Amino acid sequence: TIALTQTVTAVNDAPVATGSTATLDAIAEDAASPAGATVSSLFGALFSDAADAVSGGSSSHALAGVAIVGNAATAAQGVWQYWDGTGWRAVGSVSDGAALIMTATDILRFVPAADWNGTAPALTVRLIDGSGGAVASGVVVDLTATGVGGATAYSAATVALTQEVTPVNDAPAVAATTASLTTVKGVAVAVTGLSVSDIDAGSAPVLVTLTAGHGTLTLADGGTDAVITGNGTGTVTVRATVAIINGLLAATDGLQYTAASYTGADTVTVTVDDQGGGGAGGALTATATVAMTVVPPNASPVLLDTALAIFTAAEASAAPTAGTAGIAVSALVGLNGAGAANVTDGDSGAVTGIALVGTHETYGRWWFSTDGGANWALVGTVNDTDAALLLRPADRLYFQPNAAVPETVSGALTIRAWDQTDGAYGTKAAVSTAAGSALSGETDTVTLHPAVLVSNGSFDHGLTGWLSTGGASATTGGDGHQGTLTSMAGKTAGELETYLGLSTGAIAAAVGATPSAGHAMKLGSAITVTQDTTLSFDWSFAFNDTGYFDFGFVSVNGTVTLLAKAASASGTFHVVIPANTTVSLGFGVSDTTDNSVNPVLTVDNIRLTTVASDPIVLDMTGHGLSLRPLSDGVRFDVTGDGVADQTGWIGSGNALLARDTNHDGRIGDARELVSEKFGTGFNSSLEALASLDGNHDGRIDAADADYGTLLAWQDADGDGVSRPDELKTLAQAGIASITATATPAEASVAGNRVLGTTGMTMADGARHEVAGVSFDVKAGVGGVVQSHPAIPDTGIGGPDFAAMLRTTLGTPHPAAPPQDPAGAEVSAWIADTHASTAHPHQSDGSPIAYLSH
């Protein structure tokens, strides 16, 4: 026999995983740095290499490590990490094609994401035996190339490593996006901007506690199953899910705070308690606050019943234009003793205004402006229910009278006081006079005096606005009606003096005769002028009592002036009333000794005319306004009365806008300057300027007919006398256009008042300043009046400037008071006597005197 032998060489058998899962010890949620465990401690008990334990052949190998071939964890769950000897490294993305090798001594761990808990997603490994020698940590191997199981060092089966992350209770949170609220004592306010959150509350209820230090709270349940306690007290609790609670807090008027008897600072505190329902660690809370300020309830303003009266322009005035001043609302209401002193308000920091609830527009239209007169709008319909026009003290009103306006309009305006706590200026609002409302419960009416003194026909409406001791009537005259006064059945001298507010003996001293019986008439109310103003009137005195010294006189501000005595006469009286003076006016006629034939005094055409004009000044150089003071001594007829006046003047680089109306090659007086004396019916130079915009495009340029007639007078030698070489057309002066609208101004340059400003565009495109300027003026005083025989009226030339009367309502801002000429007195006016046969006529030589005050 032959013995057949063979040597069987041992080959490696892949290790076998005796189990499919391995587990790390549990860790708590939010564990920042868990310890982990070694590969050998995790997988050693599941490693078997028994197939290699052959007696006389191969021997089994120990666990050399693992090949990580799967990682199911996401970033939201956490991260599997290994220790590489120097630091922790993320396992990252692995597979059989890119297996991450770990040695038996390497450490693995799972770090959960914040607030995550549960079973960690598996880390899948294949076991490695030591048949290939030691393995290197962190090496990536392609097991699809090497294979697994069989004779390889890698187990065919895999093991899943997991770990339990146990929940820990997370603190809730409160958000208060409304940091502070203000409310009125006794008035509920919604506390808004509150919400709660709890990441691990889920559908479990939480407890929210709401507290107020001084007020009470009420939380509406909104029809939910929320458990609410304490409504109407200082502490309210609500138990419900986070979603329900947030719905209640976000509802309109959901949470309301009321401080019924407290004013001052308070705090609403919101505390949420999660009741410990989110995991281990017990109940947790969070708190937020809202600062509350409780203010006293508004005290409605109280409007006192006072005699409010305003004065405005005469008949048939134009609509307001840009720059028209009008009347400030502050003239109608004054708070706590200021101004009109007719409003009281107990609130700290109170302000006032008016609610215009009624207008009388039979005799004209009311306008208002909320931007200082730059723009005007009709008041329109107002009432005391749902259309009250709200205006601040700085806002302005303007009355545009028609031709039928009487001397007095009662109830021209009806107002309530407005404290501006509710409503917006320039808008119309519903009227509420409930306690705490912004409007006064009281109303007051305003009397309008549109033409107490008018330019002509002063008595065409009878004796309205006049008072008398008797003997007064309005009779038919040459051009309408005149006021007549007779001495028949008259009063004594003392009675007349008392009636006119004169000192005892004033009449006899002024006229040089002792009155025996007479009558007087006077204006029913005084009027204030805010610019130097000429008071003038036409008069005639009829005398037929030969041998006696009957007389007629005028009383202006307590000064008596004789008009005529012992002879018939007529004339025109002038006196200058200084700026900021109140005018009182009266007339009287009296017999002396014998009263068998009564004298008659007739007066008419009572006028107030501003002394100086306010011409348009042009800045020709672009360096601004240059004005000279009154003291420079320039003389020019700025009053248009034929007498040169000492006046403030333009300086170097400025010019006056003019027109050579009479084509004599010079500018003779204010009537040839663009001013309120330029044509008729203008309240200011800025209104006159606007009238030149013939095509109404907002500028005066070559497209307007008047452009070619206008001149720029640049007084090169500053002497107030124009020369032909100082006059240039606008085109010659390089002025392409002048803006027709203006903005009111309150400036003073060298004593001259800047009333409003606009601009002009030069031929090169540059913009220069244009202004309406009221010069500082000392009016010229002429000699003794020239008397003349009475002749039929031929009309009184020149424009009417009664609208420039500035007590309250109507036109440009007042000029600064001019200096009174030294020693001028009313008695400088002297009249001769002559036969009176017809309506009086103004004499060309009538002088102007100043009435001192």
PyMOL commands that set and color helices and strands:
alter all, ss='L'
color gray80, all
select helices_A, chain A and resi 39-46+50-52+130-132+143-146+242-250+329-331+493-500+506-511+630-632+670-672+685-691+707-709+724-726+802-804+826-828
alter helices_A, ss='H'
color red, helices_A
select strands_A, chain A and resi 16-17+21-28+37-38+47-48+63-71+78-83+88-90+99-103+107-112+118-119+123-129+140-141+154-166+173-176+180-184+189-190+194-197+206-212+216-219+227-229+235-240+255-258+264-273+285-295+302-303+308-311+327-328+343-344+354-359+364-369+377-378+388-391+396-401+409-417+428-429+444-449+466-468+472-477+480-486+517-523+527-529+533-542+551-556+559-565+569-577+581-583+585-591+600-610+616-619+627-628+635-636+645-647+649-650+654-658+699-701+711-713+727-729+735-739+743-749+752-762+767-774+777-778
alter strands_A, ss='S'
color yellow, strands_A
deselect
rebuild
show_as cartoon
